[in-house]
Amino acid sequence: MDGVDAVLCDISSESCNTLAAHTLSYSNELLTVLNRLCSEGPNELNTLAVADRLVAEAFALAVNELLAKCELCASDIEAIGSHGQTIRHYPNGDAPNTVFSSQSARGFTCQVGDPNTIAVLTDIDVIADFRRKDIALGGQGAPLVPAYHNAVFAHKEKHRALVNIGGMANISILAPENSGIAPLGFDTGPGNTLLDKWAQQHLNKAFDENGNWAASGNVNEALLNHLVKDPYFQQLPPKSTGREYFNLQWLRKTLLSFADTAPEDVQATLLQLTAITIANDVKRELPAPRNQEPNEVIVCGGGAFNNTLMQTLRSLMPAFNVVDSSNAGIHPQHVEGTAFAWLANAFIHNIPGNVPAVTGASRPAVLGALFKSN
């Protein structure tokens, strides 16, 4: 929820090129409401419905400002791929509720950002609602980026891991091009979300810039060992998670037993948690190289700008070449937005966007729905 990233892409059957990008921040009012909607609260249906429109207006503004910056008009754009802003993700049917019986519980995911509003305000067709088809097919609805990662980042000869560190962290394990091996992928656990929330609480800042605050502390090994024993980290894929699970309430339960830990030491420990859970999964899933040249671990998302986190990842994975995605030709902040432009293009050309081995869906499927601008 650190803002809206709009990317302009030129996509063909042979390539996916990012031409320009624009970032727009949410208003403080909307950001506060979106964070509140991530957990149960009063009057949330009305709040969600209004937020749905306001997020869409922010998305449309980001698109229109990007087009103005590039001196383009709506007719130059084939479609907008809009993921929406996730506020709830319970694919396993374990959402807390007091209404339905356990037999009636169903998995779901919920994103806001009304695509009808985006289409009207931009005069461009919108393709949205990418996750729910996969959930209808018994999948997790996430992660959806491995198909895109495989199309864009697979190496001719080597295996690669693509690590996206957003609020949550997810990995894609990519076999060499033309190997015929489907990518693997899943959420490893928290990425930036706990780090950001802890920094907001203690520094009154949106995030810990460059991981400097974490670097000033010391990892509490006892606390870390307790955190990594969480059942999610032991669970085998397919699996996905979100801030509904990994949040400050989750952290505070453990901190009751570590109340004397200094805030900067908690931050250092949370950074180590993000790094070690990513590294453990990469080392388990990424095959060893067949020659002397190490396989690559490519990092994207906001976590790629956290120098302390990147240094920690490198120290935990010395056998791999850990770089950010700019080394593969795309800015780390633009990968996720480009992925949903790619998925929109896949919808237009009737190409499946999910990978059943990743999400657990019963079959591949074309993802998304079309919302016409006229």
N, C-alpha and C positions, 0 to 999 in steps of 0.2 A: 504493500500500500504506500510505497514511497513516491508514487506519482504515475503518470500515464506516459508510456513510451510509444510513439508512433513512428513507424519506419516505412520508407518508400522502397518497394522491391520491384525488380525486373526479373520475372520468372519464366523460364522455358523448360522444355523437357530435358535440356542439357545442363542448365545452370540456374542458380538462385543468387542474384546480386542485390546487395543493399546499397541504394544510391544516396539516401539521405535519411536523417532522423530528427525527431523533435521530442522534447520532454516537457510535460506540463504538470505542475504540482496540483494536488487537490486543495481546495480551500480548507482552512482549519476546521470549520464547522462540519464539512462533509467527512473529513478524515476522522474526526471524533465520532461521528455517527457510524461510519463503517467499522471502526474498531469495536464499538458497542454492539453492532449487529453480529459480531462473531460469537457471541454467547447470548443465552436467553435473557430477555428483559421485558419490561412493560411496553405495551402498545407497539410491539415489534412489527406486526403486519403492515400497519400504516407507515411506519418508519421505513420499512424495506421498500414499499411501493414508491415512496417519494425518492429514496436514495437510488432506486432503479433508474428514474428519470434524470436525476442530477449527475450520476456517473456517466450516463449516455451523453449528456450535454458536455461534460468534460472531455469525453472521448472525441466527440464531433469537433469541439474546438481545437483539440490537438491535431486532428486531421486537417482542418481548414487552415490552421496556422502553418503546418508543414507544407501544404500545397502553395500557400502564398509565398513562403520562403523559397520554394523551388520554381516559382512563376509558372505553376501548372493550374489547370482547372478541373472540375469534377469529371468532365467528359474524357480526360486523359487517363482516368483510373477505371480499371475493369471492376474491381470490388474491394471492399474493406473486409478483412478477416478480424473479427472482434471476439476475444476470449471472454471479456467481461471481468468483473472484480469478484473473486471468490469470497464469500462470507461464511459458508458452511460446507463441509465436505465429510460426509459419513457414508462411504460406499459399502460398509459392512453391515448397515442396518442397526448400528449401536448408538444412534443419537438419543440423548436423554429426553424422555417425554413421559407424561402422565396420562395419556389419552388412549393409545393403542396397546393391545396385548402384545406379548413377545412373539406370538404367531403371526401377527399382522405387521411387525416391524419390517421396513424396507430400506435398502440403501439408497442414498441420494447425494447429489451435489447441487449447490446453489450459487450461481453467479448473478450479479446485478450489472445493469448497463443496457437498458432496453434497445435492442437493435432497430426497432421501428423508428425511435427517436433519432438515432444516429443516421439512418437512411434519409430521413426527412431533412435534417439539419445540414447534411453534406451533399444531398442530391446524388448519392452513390449507393449502389446496391451493397447490402451487408450480408455476410455469411457469419453466423454465430451459432451458439448452443452446440459446441463441439463435444462436450463430455457425456451428455446424457444418453446418447445412443450406445456408447460403450458400456455404461452402467446397465442399460436395459438388456444388454447381451451377457450380463453376469460379470462384467469387468469392474475394475476399480475407477474407471474414468480418468486415470492418471497413472504414470505420466504419459502425456500424448506427444512429447517432443522426440522420442527415439526414432520414429520414422523419418522425421526431418533431419535429425542429427546424422542418421545413416546416409541419407541422400546427399548431404552437403559436406560432412566432415570425414566420411570413411576414407582411409588411406589406400593407395594402390596395393601396398604389400604388407603393412603392419597393422596389428590391432591397436585400437585407440579407446580411451575412455573419455567421454565428454561429461564434465561435472558442472551442473548449473546450481549456483548457490544464490538462491533468492531467499524469501522468508523460510521456506523449506529447501533442502538440498536434494537433488536427484542426480542419478548417474545413468549414462547410456554406455553400454559396452559394444563397440563397433568392430565387426570382423572386416578383413580387407575387402575392397571393392570386388564385385563379381564373384565372391566366394559362395554366394547363395545361402549364407548363414544369416538368419534374422538377428537384429540387434536385441540385446537384453537391456532392461532398465527398471528402476524403481526409485522410490524416495528413500534416502538413507536416514532421514530424520531432520532435526532442526538445522537450518542454515544460519540466516541472520536474525531470525525473529526474536530469539531469547537475548541475543547480544544487544539488539536495538532496544527492546523493552527495558532491559536492565540499565542501559545507558540513559534512556529517557527518564527513568525513575531517579537515578542518582546524579546525573550530570545535567539534567534538563536539556539534553541535546537529542536530536533525532537518531543519531547513531554515533558509534565510537570511531571517529575518523582515523583511518589507517590502522585501526586496532591499537592505537597508542596507549589507551587506558588499560586494555588487557595486557599489553607488554609491560606496564608498570607494576602489575601484580604477579603473584606466584600461584601456580596451579596447586589446588588442594587435592592431593591424590586420593584421599579417603572420600571426599565429596564426588570426585570424578568416577571412582570405582562404583559408588552407589548409583550415580546417574546412568552409567553405561549398562547397568543390570536391568534397565527398564525392558519389559517384554517386547516392545516394538523392535528393539535392536536385535533381538534373538529370532524374530519372526522371519521366515523365509519368503521371498517374493513369489507371486505378485503381491505388492503392498504399496500403499500410499498413505499419507498422513497430512496434517495441517495444524493451524494454530488452535483449532478446537481441542487438540490433544496437547501439543507442546506449547505451553503458555506460562505466564508467571504463576498461575495457580499450581500448575504441575511442579514448577521449581520450588515454590514456597513450601510445599509438603515435605520436600527433602531438606530444605534449609532449616526446618524446625530442629533437626538433629545436628546442625552445623551453624548455630546461631552466632558463634563468635568469629565466623569467617568475614574478613574485611571485604567491602564491596568490590574493590579492584581485584581481589583474589577470586571472588565469584566470577567476575568477568573473564579473568584469565582461564578459569576452569571451564566456563561455557564455550570459550573459543576452542579450547582443547577438545571438548566434547564434539563440537561440529567437525573439527579436523580429524579426530581419531575414528569417528563413525564413518566418515567418507573414506578415509584411507583403508580401514579394515575391509570395507566392501569392495573397493577397487582392487586391492591386493588379492582378495578371494576370487574375483570374477575375471580380472584381466590376465590373459595368458602371458607367460614369460616369453620374451623375445627369442626368436630362433637364431639371431646373430648377435653381434656385439652392440649394435645400436639399440638403445632403450626404447620401449614403447612410450607413446605420449599420453599424458593426462592433460586434457585441455579444459581450462576453467573459464566459465562465463558467469554472468549475473553480477549483482552488486558485490558479492564476496570476493570477486577478482580484484577489487580495488582496496581490499583490506590487506595491507602489506604483511602484518603480523600473521594473519591467517594463511596467506600464501607461503610465507617462510615456514610455518609450522607444517603445512601439507608437504612441502619439499623435504623437510627433515623426517617425516613419517614415511615417505615413499622414495627413498634414495635410489631405488633401482629403476625409477621412471623419470622421464623428462617432463616436469610439471610446468606448464606455460599457460598464459591466458589466451583467449580465442583470437586476439589480434594477430597472433603468430600464424593463425590459419585463415586470416583475411577478413575477419569480422569483429567489430568492436564488442567487448563483453556485454555492454548494456543493450545491444541491439539484437542479440541472438534470440531471446524469447519472443520479441515482437515479430521478428522475421519468421519464426516457426509458425505463427498463426496466419501470417500471410501465405506461407507455403501450404498450410492446411486448407486455407480458403481456395487456393489454386487447385489443390487436390480434389476438393469438392466439385469445382467447375469441370474438371476433367475426369470425374468419376473414378478417382483413385482412392483406395482405402487409406485412412489416416491413422488407424490404430494398429498396434502389434499385439495380437492375442497372447504371445509368450510373455509380453511385458505386463499387460493389464489384467490378464485372466479372462478376457471376453471369449465367448464361445466361437467366434469367427471374426475375420476381418470385416470392416464396414467403412463405407463412405461416411464421414462425420460432418455434422453441421446442418444448418437449414438456411434457406435463402429468404431474405427480407428485401423486397423490391423498394426502390426509392420513388416509384411513380405508381 
